[in-house]
């Protein structure tokens, strides 16, 4: 028969309140993981919309470069579309980076939950582990949020340029009073 390791002989580790404390502390990273998952989903949707917009503009520009195509884009609109593609490309790269950081945060929160369970058995040796992983996950999540704020501002700027262009076009076509 195998001997029982000394840390398993400690009755204080296996009381109901100790077990409940461990399970309770494991819930916090799970909630943060859920929030991170929501951010991953919304960021993925933003990235998809950004890519769809790039493809749509690309089609318009391709038609303009095709000599068989009868209608051509006016130079001002072409500049707007090329500027939009530049902004959308920067946004897409930024959103990809944010997705990677959010996945790191999610991994850290999963690791935190596991580390809480493990450190409850090896209290003295590994008690630093869940704290470090939880803080790491929170830092990744905070960094991703700041980058998403930056991306949202880029998106707004692109939209404002487009609105400005449409307003200028509408002014040109207004009938004199």
Secondary structure, 3 states (H helix, E strand, C coil): CCCCCHHHHCHHHHCHHHHHHHHHHHHHHHHHHHHHHHHHHHHHHHHHHHHHHHHHHHHHHHHHHCCCCCCCCCHHHHHHHHHHHHHHHHHHHHHHHHHHHHHHHHHHHHHHHHHHHHHHHCHHHHHHHHHHHHHHHHHHHHHHHHHHHHHHHHHHHHHHHHHHHHHHHHHHCCCCC
